[in-house]
Amino acid sequence: MATSNTPILDGRGRVMFHCAVCGGAISTDDFFELGLRLPDYGESADEYRDAELLDRIDHVDCSKTAHAG
């Protein structure tokens, strides 16, 4: 599957996930780098976080920086 740096969008074209550290959009590349599955079609951000037991999603680099500082 081809990945991209395109943000993950909901059915209305809005960004579904933002980094809890920097506020930037989370992309498909970020999801694969984090080892996460992509949301199912029609799955909301809240449903996704509940299903994956996630409180937040951070870019890998942001997470490293936040933990180092």
Buried (B, 14 or more C-beta within 10 A) or exposed (E): EEEEEEBBEBEEEEBBBBBBBEEBBBBBEBBBEBEBEEBEEEBEBEEBBEEEEEEEBBBEEBBEEBEEE
